[in-house]
């Protein structure tokens, strides 16, 4: 029994000892596996020492630096060259990628520049809506409700001896050479005088011009005047490129260098009258040469003309249109270029300006193709020039435009292809405003610097075919630059290619009868001879005593009178009415009223 128990204990001890040896073998095998693999190396003996012996064990570790394999100078230089070559290739690849991205961005911006520019300006000009008259009235009413101090301007005092409004004379407001006039101011030196035409100065360095009852040319400002040309029988005068162009009653256009006295005097000579031998007359011989340009039958004088910044367009008595570059000397300045405003393809934006004061026939306007592709001739009866564009109307009531279209002033889509148009294109986007049984046509055209205006009239089919003159509808359209409210449609828009009706007022009985355009503001005359003004007001062009612009036509207040007791708010509620002989004439940044002779 005892032997059996001892034997059992011995077997158990052996089994335990064997199990311990197996565990040790497994750890050693695991250590060998780690050593043969690419893993961090450890001293397994040091880890297992506590299990193997009771004595302190310290591993024998070799302390020596890693022995790098030495390379020759040739191998080292080759490795360095390879490294430099790879860096150069990577740098060239990145530079090429950058150039491609930059070039693609530039091309995209250039092709979409018009849209980007319009988006930017539209975003920038949104704040303009805060400054129209309605918002200002709301602010003023809020101030009144809060019992705050009124900031209404004080009206100027009119001298007691000033002539009444119904006495012939001249009133001026807006920009002048000395200051800005916010209210119509009477020019006392012209009291009891009537004029054939007045041209206000486009810049401070040039004087205002006027043609008196005798057809003599006068230069003037608010305090003095002087005769420039006499005995020429002038009927109208306009500025272009700092030169005055005046139409005589005989149908000639004189070229007048207002600022160059020596040149002007060099073209003046004296002649003696055959009827009155004791009297001498001045003769001025600097004019546009029509002999070389007029080639149509019985075409021998100029009927009408208009000017832009650097161009002039005229209509002959044969109802043919011609254009020329304006100035005294030929300009070869990169800052002055053609924008297509001459209506002649050889003078596009890619070509130099035409020779100064040499007339060219606008053949593509004077003739064209009908619906059957047959050649027809047109009779042009009205033209209007903006700063860099021109619009024209024929006797059939069709409208044509050419020149700059940066803001849609030609009534064409704003795109790269239509940025500058050097030949006449027909405008035809008015059908949606008339019914199918209405026959409509253009009655009048007008142009400010960068905006165009068209008056369209319509008749029913019965009236049209009966040759009835009754007009059933009259609508004034505008298109182009409206950032200062020049469009008159109730919105401030940087550009607009689609014609939109001008919003007159809620009073259906008030209708615009005529328009006249300044640089960036518009004057309208209604059927009851009241005056509407809208657009830019930076210099007081709107004659309301302030300098905020408006995108809606507003009535012009009445002329201030001596001994008036009106407050400013009462003054703004008044309304000016012109008489039959009075004419309102806008300039670049100013306006005037004069009596027509």
Secondary structure by P-SEA (a helix, b strand, c coil): caaaaaaaaaaaaaaaaaaaaaaaaaaaaaaaaaaacccccccccccccccccccbbbbbccccccccccccaaaaaaaaaaaaaaaaaaaaaaaaaaaaaaaaaaaaaaaaaaaaaaaaaaaaacccccccaaaaaaaaaaaaaaccccccbbbbbbbcccccccccbbbbbccccccccccccccccccccccccccccccccbbbbbbcccbbbbbbccccccccccccccccccccccbbbbbcccbbbbbbccccaaaaaaacbbbbbcccccbbbbbbcccccccccccccccccccccccccccccccccccbbbbbbbcccccccccccccccccccccccccccccccbbbbccccccccccccbbbbbbbccccccccbbbbbcccbbbbbbccccccccccccccccccccbbbbbccccccccccbbbbbccccccccbbbbbbbbbcaaaaaaccccccbbbbbbbccccccccccccccccccbbbbbbcccccccccccccccccbbbbbccccbbbbbccccccccccccccccccbbbbcccccccccccaaaaaabbbbbcccbbbbbcccccbbbbcc
